[in-house]
């Protein structure tokens, strides 16, 4: 919410690419990792444009998430309490 959409997209993609590069350096095949940008569609709080937020609240939205797909099933979407 502090910078332009273009700047935030670039920053997010660089962050994701750095995470991918780390995984590749650790032996993960790069074709198995996809970097995506979601912008304000997956905020963890109400830090939208024009809303005053603390630094701690801003940090919650600066993250890299991993969805683990196994045999076509997105494991991050499973409710482990049901297993």
ChimeraX attribute file (.defattr): number of C-alpha atoms within 10 A of each C-alpha:
attribute: neighborCount
match mode: 1-to-1
recipient: residues
	/A:1	17
	/A:2	14
	/A:3	9
	/A:4	10
	/A:5	12
	/A:6	10
	/A:7	11
	/A:8	16
	/A:9	16
	/A:10	13
	/A:11	14
	/A:12	20
	/A:13	17
	/A:14	13
	/A:15	16
	/A:16	21
	/A:17	17
	/A:18	14
	/A:19	17
	/A:20	20
	/A:21	15
	/A:22	12
	/A:23	14
	/A:24	15
	/A:25	11
	/A:26	9
	/A:27	9
	/A:28	13
	/A:29	11
	/A:30	12
	/A:31	8
	/A:32	9
	/A:33	18
	/A:34	11
	/A:35	16
	/A:36	13
	/A:37	15
	/A:38	10
	/A:39	14
	/A:40	15
	/A:41	7
	/A:42	9
	/A:43	14
	/A:44	13
	/A:45	11
	/A:46	14
	/A:47	18
	/A:48	13
	/A:49	12
	/A:50	8
	/A:51	10
	/A:52	13
	/A:53	16
	/A:54	9
	/A:55	8
	/A:56	8
	/A:57	14
	/A:58	18
	/A:59	11
	/A:60	12
	/A:61	17
	/A:62	13
	/A:63	9
	/A:64	15
	/A:65	11
	/A:66	11
	/A:67	12
	/A:68	12
	/A:69	12
	/A:70	8
	/A:71	6
	/A:72	7
	/A:73	11
	/A:74	11
	/A:75	13
	/A:76	12
	/A:77	10
	/A:78	10
	/A:79	8
	/A:80	8
	/A:81	5
	/A:82	5
	/A:83	5
